Amino acid sequence: MQEQIVEDLTSNEFFRLLRVIHGRMNLDPLYEGFSKYFQNIIDINATYLPQSLNIIPFYQEITILLWRFMTLNTVSNPHWL
């Protein structure tokens, strides 16, 4: 009973939606979005011209979001990345 109360207090609609995302139609836009953000970090470190690209200031939050998605979503195939 106590575990159910704690789970109700810690979960919200956002976490519920992350748990139920599945299917190629839903996962492809997520994959493309995460790829663009992480590609930005690689491009910034690989450019020869300083200040030619702007770094995304919230890349650490995107990494945490990807980690939370992968830990919460048990429905989807883990080989989608």
Secondary structure as GFF3:
##gff-version 3
##sequence-region A 1 81
A	DSSP	alpha_helix	2	10	.	.	.	ID=ss1
A	DSSP	alpha_helix	13	20	.	.	.	ID=ss2
A	DSSP	alpha_helix	24	46	.	.	.	ID=ss3
A	DSSP	alpha_helix	59	72	.	.	.	ID=ss4
A	DSSP	three_ten_helix	78	80	.	.	.	ID=ss5
###
